[in-house]
Amino acid sequence: MKRLLNVFAVLVLLSTLASCGGDSSDNKIVDRGTHSGSLAQEDGVGSVLSSVSCSQGGSRFELRFSAPASGDNTTVRGPFAKNHIAGSVTDVYVGASKSWGDVMVVRKLANNAGFNITLAMCTFGTLLQPNFNYREMRTNGNGIILYDHATNAVGSVDSSYVYLTREAYTQNNTSYREAVVETIFARL
């Protein structure tokens, strides 16, 4: 569920407005060819991206974050930093927002080097656009819960509540305050 955390009415108003924003090199168009992992894993990611549609139409853009290794390697917790970190991918996990069509891909790195998280977010009014700046990613206390399937090359993001902070911006002499966008990811 995406919403402006403070006032639902503001979300409805904002979603009807057209938007353009500042330039950010952290926001990329989805390109699964830029990631390392086994061919079967990346084919699994591509399959999800092509089978899950954005519920509001539009297209997806990519936001990249990384997180340190966790003690159990089945739960990813922050702090989340912008951009990916270098390393070989050992496992890939995918989840989606069934309400909106956003897709989360978590890549576990070899040698307990951490995790790379890719959010393929559907455009949404003045909250989610590829040219906006997103200052931070947070999760609720549960983090990102991962699940390995015995028969699939790709595991699942079983559950994750993600909060993205979109920075304030001005467009056509109208100022938009900082906003927090919430998306719930789960197993497909």
N, C-alpha and C positions, 0 to 999 in steps of 0.2 A: 504494500500500500504506500503510495506516495502522498505526502501531504505537507503542507506548511504546518510545522508543529504547533504554532501558537493559535492560528485562526483559520478554520476550514473555509470560511467565506473568502478570505484573501486568496486561497488556492484556486477557487473557482474563477475569481476575477483575473488572476494572473495567467491562468491556463488559456484564457481567451485572447491574450495579447500576443502580438508578433514579437520576435526577439532577435537581436544580434548583440554581440558583446565584444569584449576585448580579446586580444590574441593570446593564446596559451600554447606553448610547445608541449605541455603534458597531455593534451587531449589529442588523440589520434583516431582516425577512422579505423574500424575493425579490419585487421589484416592478419589472419591466422598464420600466414607464411613467415612471419617475423619471429616466431617462437620456436624454441628447441623442445624436443620431446620425441617419443617414438612416433612413427608414421600412424600406427593404430590409434594412439592417444590423440594426435592432432586431427585425424579423420573423425574421431568421436566428438571433438569440440566443434568441428565444421558441421557435423550432422545436427548437433543441437542448435547451432546458430541458424541453420537453414530451416529447421523444423519449428522453431518458436518465433512467432510473429509479434511485432509491436502492436499492442491492443489499440493504440490511438493512431495507428498508421505511422508514417514517418520512417526514419532510419535509425540505426544505432551508431554511436560513437564510443570510443574506448577511453577509459581512465585506468591508469596503471599505478599500483601501489605495491609495497613490499612489507613483510613482517618478519620478525626474528623467529628462529626455530622455537618450538614449544617442547615441553618435557614429554608429553605423550604422543606428539605428532598426529593426533586426531582432532585437535582443537587449535585453531589459529587465533591468537590474541595480539593486540597491538603492543607497542605503538606502531601505527601504520605510517610509513614514509611514502612520499610521492616517488613515482618511477620504480622500475624493476631493478633488481640487483643481478649481477652476473653469476652464472652457475649452470651446471647441467641439471636437467629436469629428470626426476626419477618417477614421479607420480603426478597424475592430472585428475582434478575433481571439477565437476560442473554442476551448477544449480541454476534455477531460473525463478523469476518472479512470475507466477502464474497469472497475476492480475494485470501486469503491465508488459511483460515480454522481455524484461531486462535479463541478461545472462551474466553469471559470475563464473570465472575460471580461476581455479587455484592450482598453481604448479609448485609442488614440493621440490626443493633443490637438494642435490646430493651432498653428502658429508655434513648433514644437519646445518646447512648454510642458511636456512630460512625458507620463506615462501614468497612467490610472486603472485599477486592478485590482479586480475584483469576484470574490470566491470564494463560490459558491453551494454551501455545504457540507451534506452529509446528516448528520442527527443520528446520534450514535454513542455509546451508553453514557454514561460519565462524562467522555469526552474532547471530544465535540462537541455542544454544545447552544446554542440561541440566547441564553440568558441568562447565559452564562459570559463572562468577560473574557479577551480574547486580547491579550497585551501586544505581540507582535511577529510579523512574517512575515519569513522568510528563504528564500533559494534556495541550491542548491548553486552551485559555481563557474561553471556554465554559464548561470545566470540563467534568464530566460523566453525561449525561442527562438520567434520569430514567422515566419509564412510567408504571403505574399500569393498568393491564387489569381487567375488571369487571368480566370476566368469567374464567380466568386462575389462577392457583395457583402461577404461575411464571410470573413476570413482564418482561419488556424489557429494555435493554440498548438501548435507541433510537439512541444515537450518542456519540462517544468519539474518539478523536484523542489521542493516547497514544504514548509517547516517552520513550523508555528504553535505559539507558546508559550501554553498555557492557564495562567492564573494559579491559584495555590492557592486553595482555598475550603473551607468547612466546611458540612456538611449533616447534620442529625439527630445532632449531637454527634460526627460523624466528620469528621476532617480529611483532605483530599486534597491531596497535594503538587503543585507545579507539574509540568506534563507537556508534552512536545513531541510533536506529531502530525505525521506525514509523509504527504503525498499526492503521487502522481505524476500529472501531467496530460500528455496527449498528443493528437495529432490524431485526430479521429473517423474 
